[in-house]
Amino acid sequence: MQFPADLRYTKDHEWIKLEGNTATIGITDFAQGELGDIVYIDINTVGKALEAEAVFGTVEAVKTVSDLFLPLAGTVTEVNPALTAQPELVNTDAYGAGWMVKVTVTNPAEFENLLTSEAYAKLVH
């Protein structure tokens, strides 16, 4: 299982990549493995300003539905359009083509407070 070192992670199994004040967010390889085959992604928060840990959408797998939590406060600016037709991209490429949202982050410095890849790996093992 991979946990890229350039990303940060949450205890709720989201990953975040920060470039300036723009964050790309998805769920981790561990999370998609636990969920199983993902069949639907429901995110209707584009344009909304949300606090850290607020629910920004849901992911539906064959056996369960799980909330998606925003790692940092900000405004959701984009949803990955590919996931509408191909939600399974989250299963096959969790850190690449399976990204979920882009967010303009309110306070980019808070990125440093999230889990490193090493800390996240300890959490899930």
Secondary structure, DSSP 4 states (H G I P E B T S, - for coil): ----TTSEE-TTSEEEEEETTEEEEEE-HHHHHHH-SEEEEE---TT-EE-TT-EEEEEEESS-EEEEE-SS-EEEEEE-THHHH-TTHHHH-TTTTT--EEEEES-GGGGGGSBPHHHHHHHH-
